[in-house]
Amino acid sequence: MTETVLKNARLILADEIVSGSVQFRNGVITDISSNGSAVGEDMAGDYITPGLVELHTDHLEGHYAPRPKVRWNPIAAVQAHDAQIASSGITTVFDALRVGLDAETEIGIADMRKLAQAIKQGVQDERLRADHFLHLRCEVSADDCLDAFHYFDNEPLVRLASLMDHAPGQRQFVDVETYKVYYMRKLKTSEEEFRRYCNKRMDDSKRNSDKNRKALSALCRERNIILASHDDATLAHVEEAVEQGIRIAEFPTTHVAAEASKKAGLSVLMGAPNIVRGGSHSGNVAARDLASTRNLDIISSDYIPSSLMQSAFHLTLDVPNVSLPEAMRMISYNPAQKVGLTDRGEIKLGKRADLVRVKLVDNIPIIRTVWREGSRVI
């Protein structure tokens, strides 16, 4: 048996912060005490938080395709991604892979399959520090969306799928002018080329979105894959999500959609960069505003892994009615529960010893040590 005691710590529990110690043995938390411990590793008053649970990160692709036409060894890319994930305090991660690609997208389904295989190999070989699962980001407007989804039919690591449509005039970009500003800068194209691009994307959406949403929602229900909607903007979007068995509302773009999702029993997920920056980069609803009205349940690092831990401390500072234990639940317990991982996400007797030592300096968290199932990984 291996036993570890962390003493002189501030333990962030479900509803309170306790000064004391935590003990774990063979990967499981066996004791939590508010009394001073004479033995153990001295945490010097640092916070001990639950290991973070990340449901939607787009971060892996940057390691695999760091420059145009450059492809890194996929296993090496996964390992580099994993190291950054773990050093951000994330002990469970759902790596988002794109399913359904635009014609101008340089990265393709073959690349997604290579990354999925590399993640699977990394898990099997025990190469990885965090616990990895797969999240399929399904672009329902794309012609190849359904065919690409079937490439993952027999992959047990797939636990989550999200349905999204990034066509102009849809969801994230209901305002076509906002879409124009965002994508003309990204694509570096002329007005005429952009107009043709928009028309094609809108035609694709009309042709594919409805049928793909219905087909994918049926497949996911059949395979017990948890479904998320993406960028819902209206009451009609939320009603459609409920009808399709959606359980998580990712990045709703308006107060109306977020409030309706919450009332319908969906868990509302927003991005940590939105919280840290104070607003959405594309002009949509601010996550802090949703937290202040109790319409925020889960936070995702999205494209910056370190933002996840940072967001909890920012939220506590910037939204008066959100306590640190409540903010911490949004990045650990709540996401774990929503995807059925009931063995983790909180510091509690009998739960996995997924723990993070955090020192806070100028409200910026410094991740000092990370344990996954009782083993130190950082």
C-alpha positions as CSV (number, residue, x, y, z in Angstrom):
1,M,0.0,0.0,0.0
2,T,1.2,3.5,-0.7
3,E,-0.1,6.3,1.6
4,T,0.4,10.0,1.2
5,V,-0.6,12.9,3.6
6,L,-0.7,16.5,2.5
7,K,-0.7,18.7,5.6
8,N,-1.0,22.5,6.3
9,A,-3.2,23.0,3.2
10,R,-6.4,24.9,2.4
11,L,-8.7,22.2,1.1
12,I,-11.4,23.4,-1.3
13,L,-14.3,21.1,-0.5
14,A,-17.8,21.0,-2.1
15,D,-19.2,23.9,0.0
16,E,-16.3,25.2,2.1
17,I,-12.6,25.8,2.4
18,V,-11.0,23.9,5.3
19,S,-7.5,24.3,6.7
20,G,-6.1,20.9,7.4
21,S,-4.8,17.8,5.7
22,V,-5.9,15.1,3.2
23,Q,-4.7,11.5,3.1
24,F,-4.9,9.2,0.1
25,R,-4.0,5.5,-0.3
26,N,-3.8,3.4,-3.4
27,G,-5.3,6.2,-5.5
28,V,-8.3,6.9,-3.2
29,I,-8.9,9.7,-0.6
30,T,-9.0,8.0,2.8
31,D,-9.1,10.9,5.3
32,I,-9.8,14.6,5.4
33,S,-9.0,16.4,8.6
34,S,-9.2,19.9,10.0
35,N,-6.7,19.1,12.7
36,G,-3.1,19.8,12.3
37,S,-1.1,16.7,11.2
38,A,2.3,15.9,12.6
39,V,3.2,13.9,9.5
40,G,3.0,14.4,5.8
41,E,4.2,16.8,3.1
42,D,3.9,20.4,4.1
43,M,1.8,22.4,1.6
44,A,2.8,25.7,3.3
45,G,-0.8,27.0,3.2
46,D,-1.3,26.4,-0.5
47,Y,-4.7,25.4,-1.9
48,I,-5.5,21.8,-2.6
49,T,-8.2,21.6,-5.3
50,P,-9.9,18.6,-7.0
51,G,-8.3,17.6,-10.3
52,L,-10.0,19.6,-13.1
53,V,-12.3,18.0,-15.6
54,E,-12.1,19.5,-19.1
55,L,-14.9,18.6,-21.6
56,H,-14.1,20.7,-24.6
57,T,-10.5,21.7,-25.6
58,D,-9.5,22.6,-29.2
59,H,-5.8,22.7,-28.1
60,L,-4.5,19.4,-29.5
61,E,-4.5,20.5,-33.2
62,G,-2.0,23.2,-32.6
63,H,0.6,20.6,-31.5
64,Y,-0.1,18.4,-34.4
65,A,-0.3,21.1,-37.1
66,P,1.8,24.0,-35.7
67,R,2.2,25.6,-39.1
68,P,0.5,25.4,-42.6
69,K,1.4,22.1,-44.3
70,V,3.4,21.0,-41.2
71,R,2.4,17.8,-39.4
72,W,4.1,16.6,-36.2
73,N,4.4,13.0,-35.1
74,P,0.9,12.4,-33.7
75,I,2.0,10.5,-30.6
76,A,4.6,13.2,-29.8
77,A,1.9,15.9,-30.4
78,V,-0.5,14.1,-28.0
79,Q,2.2,13.9,-25.4
80,A,3.0,17.6,-25.7
81,H,-0.7,18.5,-25.4
82,D,-1.1,16.1,-22.5
83,A,1.9,17.7,-20.6
84,Q,0.3,21.1,-21.0
85,I,-3.1,19.9,-20.0
86,A,-1.7,18.2,-16.8
87,S,0.5,21.2,-15.9
88,S,-2.7,23.3,-16.0
89,G,-4.3,21.1,-13.2
90,I,-6.5,19.1,-15.6
91,T,-6.5,15.4,-14.7
92,T,-9.4,14.4,-16.9
93,V,-9.7,15.7,-20.5
94,F,-12.1,15.2,-23.4
95,D,-10.0,15.9,-26.5
96,A,-12.1,17.6,-29.1
97,L,-11.7,16.2,-32.7
98,R,-13.4,17.8,-35.7
99,V,-15.9,15.7,-37.6
100,G,-17.2,17.4,-40.7
101,L,-14.8,19.7,-42.4
102,D,-14.9,22.7,-44.8
103,A,-13.3,22.5,-48.2
104,E,-10.8,25.2,-47.3
105,T,-9.7,23.4,-44.1
106,E,-6.2,22.1,-44.5
107,I,-6.5,19.4,-41.7
108,G,-8.8,16.5,-42.7
109,I,-10.5,13.4,-41.3
110,A,-7.4,11.3,-41.9
111,D,-5.6,13.6,-39.5
112,M,-8.4,13.3,-36.9
113,R,-8.1,9.5,-37.1
114,K,-4.4,9.7,-36.6
115,L,-4.9,11.8,-33.5
116,A,-7.6,9.5,-32.2
117,Q,-5.3,6.5,-32.6
118,A,-2.4,8.4,-31.0
119,I,-4.6,9.2,-28.0
120,K,-5.7,5.6,-27.7
121,Q,-2.1,4.4,-28.0
122,G,-1.0,6.9,-25.3
123,V,-3.7,5.6,-23.0
124,Q,-2.8,1.9,-23.6
125,D,0.9,2.5,-23.2
126,E,0.4,4.6,-20.0
127,R,2.3,7.5,-21.7
128,L,-0.1,10.2,-20.6
129,R,-0.4,12.1,-17.4
130,A,-4.1,13.0,-17.6
131,D,-7.1,10.7,-18.2
132,H,-8.1,11.1,-21.8
133,F,-11.5,10.6,-23.6
134,L,-12.7,11.8,-27.0
135,H,-15.2,14.5,-27.8
136,L,-16.4,14.6,-31.5
137,R,-17.2,18.2,-32.7
138,C,-19.7,17.6,-35.4
139,E,-20.0,20.3,-38.0
140,V,-23.5,19.4,-39.1
141,S,-23.5,21.7,-42.2
142,A,-20.6,19.8,-43.8
143,D,-21.2,17.3,-46.6
144,D,-18.9,14.7,-45.0
145,C,-20.1,15.0,-41.4
146,L,-22.1,11.8,-41.1
147,D,-19.5,9.7,-43.0
148,A,-16.7,11.1,-40.8
149,F,-18.6,10.3,-37.6
150,H,-18.9,6.7,-38.7
151,Y,-15.1,6.4,-38.7
152,F,-15.4,6.4,-34.9
153,D,-18.1,3.8,-34.6
154,N,-16.1,1.3,-32.6
155,E,-14.1,3.7,-30.5
156,P,-14.9,3.3,-26.8
157,L,-13.0,6.5,-25.9
158,V,-15.8,8.5,-27.6
159,R,-18.0,9.7,-24.7
160,L,-19.2,13.1,-25.9
161,A,-20.4,14.7,-29.2
162,S,-21.4,18.2,-29.9
163,L,-23.6,19.4,-32.8
164,M,-22.5,22.7,-34.3
165,D,-23.1,24.9,-37.3
166,H,-20.7,27.7,-38.0
167,A,-22.3,28.9,-41.2
168,P,-23.0,32.7,-41.5
169,G,-26.4,33.6,-40.1
170,Q,-26.4,30.6,-37.8
171,R,-25.9,30.5,-34.0
172,Q,-22.4,31.9,-33.2
173,F,-22.7,34.2,-36.1
174,V,-26.4,35.2,-36.4
175,D,-25.1,38.7,-37.4
176,V,-23.4,38.2,-40.8
177,E,-21.4,41.4,-40.4
178,T,-19.8,39.9,-37.3
179,Y,-19.0,36.8,-39.3
180,K,-17.5,38.9,-42.0
181,V,-15.2,40.8,-39.6
182,Y,-14.1,37.5,-38.0
183,Y,-13.5,35.4,-41.1
184,M,-12.2,38.0,-43.6
185,R,-9.3,38.6,-41.2
186,K,-8.8,34.9,-40.7
187,L,-9.0,33.9,-44.3
188,K,-7.3,37.0,-45.7
189,T,-9.6,37.1,-48.7
190,S,-11.3,39.7,-50.9
191,E,-14.9,40.9,-50.6
192,E,-16.0,39.0,-53.7
193,E,-14.2,35.8,-52.6
194,F,-15.7,36.1,-49.1
195,R,-19.2,36.6,-50.6
196,R,-18.9,33.4,-52.6
197,Y,-17.6,31.6,-49.5
198,C,-20.6,32.8,-47.4
199,N,-23.1,31.7,-50.1
200,K,-21.5,28.2,-50.2
201,R,-21.5,27.9,-46.4
202,M,-25.1,28.9,-46.2
203,D,-26.1,26.5,-49.0
204,D,-24.3,23.7,-47.2
205,S,-26.1,24.5,-44.0
206,K,-29.5,24.4,-45.7
207,R,-28.7,21.2,-47.4
208,N,-27.2,19.3,-44.5
209,S,-27.8,20.7,-41.0
210,D,-31.3,19.4,-40.2
211,K,-30.8,15.9,-41.5
212,N,-27.4,15.5,-39.9
213,R,-28.6,16.8,-36.5
214,K,-31.4,14.2,-36.5
215,A,-29.2,11.3,-37.6
216,L,-26.4,12.1,-35.2
217,S,-28.7,12.6,-32.2
218,A,-30.2,9.2,-32.9
219,L,-26.8,7.5,-33.2
220,C,-25.6,9.1,-30.0
221,R,-28.6,8.0,-28.0
222,E,-28.2,4.5,-29.3
223,R,-24.5,4.4,-28.3
224,N,-24.9,6.2,-25.0
225,I,-22.7,9.1,-26.2
226,I,-23.6,12.3,-24.3
227,L,-24.8,15.0,-26.6
228,A,-24.1,18.8,-26.5
229,S,-25.5,21.6,-28.5
230,H,-23.2,24.4,-29.6
231,D,-23.8,28.2,-29.8
232,D,-27.5,28.1,-29.3
233,A,-28.9,31.6,-29.7
234,T,-32.7,31.4,-29.7
235,L,-35.6,29.7,-27.9
236,A,-36.1,27.6,-31.0
237,H,-32.6,26.3,-30.8
238,V,-33.1,25.3,-27.2
239,E,-36.4,23.5,-28.0
240,E,-34.6,21.6,-30.8
241,A,-31.8,20.6,-28.4
242,V,-34.3,19.3,-25.8
243,E,-36.1,17.3,-28.6
244,Q,-32.8,15.8,-29.7
245,G,-31.8,14.6,-26.2
246,I,-29.1,17.3,-25.6
247,R,-27.7,17.3,-22.1
248,I,-25.1,20.1,-22.3
249,A,-25.5,23.6,-23.9
250,E,-22.1,24.6,-25.0
251,F,-21.3,28.3,-25.4
252,P,-24.9,29.7,-25.7
253,T,-24.5,33.1,-27.4
254,T,-27.4,34.9,-25.7
255,H,-29.0,35.4,-22.2
256,V,-32.2,34.0,-23.6
257,A,-30.7,30.7,-24.8
258,A,-28.7,30.2,-21.6
259,E,-31.7,30.8,-19.3
260,A,-33.9,28.6,-21.4
261,S,-31.3,25.8,-21.5
262,K,-31.0,26.0,-17.7
263,K,-34.8,25.9,-17.2
264,A,-35.0,22.9,-19.5
265,G,-32.5,20.9,-17.4
266,L,-29.4,21.3,-19.7
267,S,-26.1,22.2,-18.1
268,V,-24.8,25.5,-19.5
269,L,-21.1,25.4,-20.4
270,M,-19.1,28.5,-21.2
271,G,-15.4,29.2,-22.0
272,A,-12.8,30.1,-19.4
273,P,-11.1,32.7,-21.7
274,N,-14.5,34.5,-21.8
275,I,-14.4,34.8,-18.0
276,V,-10.7,35.7,-17.8
277,R,-11.0,38.3,-20.6
278,G,-14.3,39.7,-19.3
279,G,-16.3,38.9,-22.4
280,S,-16.6,36.9,-25.7
281,H,-14.1,37.4,-28.4
282,S,-16.9,37.3,-31.0
283,G,-19.3,39.7,-29.2
284,N,-21.6,37.2,-27.7
285,V,-22.9,37.0,-24.1
286,A,-20.3,37.3,-21.2
287,A,-19.9,34.2,-19.1
288,R,-19.6,36.4,-16.0
289,D,-23.1,37.7,-16.6
290,L,-24.5,34.2,-16.8
291,A,-22.7,33.3,-13.5
292,S,-24.3,36.3,-11.8
293,T,-27.8,35.2,-12.8
294,R,-27.1,31.5,-11.8
295,N,-27.2,30.4,-15.5
296,L,-23.7,28.9,-15.6
297,D,-22.8,25.3,-14.6
298,I,-19.6,24.2,-16.3
299,I,-16.5,26.0,-17.5
300,S,-14.2,24.8,-20.3
301,S,-10.7,25.9,-21.1
302,D,-11.7,25.9,-24.8
303,Y,-8.4,27.0,-26.5
304,I,-6.2,27.9,-23.4
305,P,-5.6,25.1,-20.9
306,S,-4.3,27.3,-18.2
307,S,-7.4,29.5,-18.3
308,L,-9.5,26.8,-16.6
309,M,-8.0,27.1,-13.1
310,Q,-7.5,30.8,-13.6
311,S,-11.2,31.3,-14.4
312,A,-12.4,29.9,-11.0
313,F,-10.4,32.6,-9.1
314,H,-11.5,35.3,-11.5
315,L,-15.1,34.3,-11.2
316,T,-14.9,34.5,-7.4
317,L,-13.3,38.0,-7.6
318,D,-15.5,39.4,-10.3
319,V,-18.9,38.0,-9.4
320,P,-19.8,38.7,-5.8
321,N,-22.4,35.9,-5.3
322,V,-20.1,33.1,-6.5
323,S,-17.9,31.5,-3.8
324,L,-14.6,29.8,-4.6
325,P,-16.0,26.3,-3.8
326,E,-18.9,27.0,-6.2
327,A,-16.6,28.2,-8.9
328,M,-14.3,25.2,-8.4
329,R,-17.3,22.8,-8.8
330,M,-17.8,24.3,-12.3
331,I,-14.4,23.1,-13.4
332,S,-14.4,19.7,-11.5
333,Y,-17.5,18.2,-9.9
334,N,-20.1,19.5,-12.3
335,P,-18.5,18.4,-15.6
336,A,-17.5,15.0,-14.1
337,Q,-21.1,14.4,-13.0
338,K,-22.6,15.5,-16.3
339,V,-20.6,12.9,-18.3
340,G,-21.1,10.1,-15.7
341,L,-17.6,10.1,-14.1
342,T,-18.9,9.9,-10.5
343,D,-15.6,8.7,-9.0
344,R,-13.9,12.1,-9.3
345,G,-14.2,15.9,-9.3
346,E,-14.3,16.5,-5.5
347,I,-12.2,16.1,-2.4
348,K,-14.3,13.5,-0.6
349,L,-13.7,10.2,1.1
350,G,-13.7,7.3,-1.3
351,K,-13.2,9.5,-4.4
352,R,-10.2,9.4,-6.7
353,A,-7.1,11.2,-5.4
354,D,-7.0,13.6,-8.4
355,L,-5.6,16.6,-6.6
356,V,-3.9,19.9,-7.5
357,R,-1.6,22.1,-5.3
358,V,-2.2,25.7,-6.2
359,K,-0.3,28.8,-4.9
360,L,-2.1,32.1,-5.7
361,V,-0.1,35.2,-6.5
362,D,-1.8,38.4,-7.7
363,N,-4.9,36.2,-8.3
364,I,-3.0,34.2,-10.9
365,P,-2.8,30.5,-9.9
366,I,0.6,28.7,-9.9
367,I,0.1,25.0,-10.4
368,R,2.8,23.5,-8.1
369,T,1.9,19.8,-8.0
370,V,-0.7,17.5,-9.6
371,W,-1.7,14.0,-8.5
372,R,-3.8,11.7,-10.6
373,E,-5.2,8.7,-8.8
374,G,-2.7,9.3,-6.1
375,S,0.4,9.3,-8.4
376,R,2.3,12.5,-8.8
377,V,2.2,13.5,-12.5
378,I,3.5,17.1,-12.2
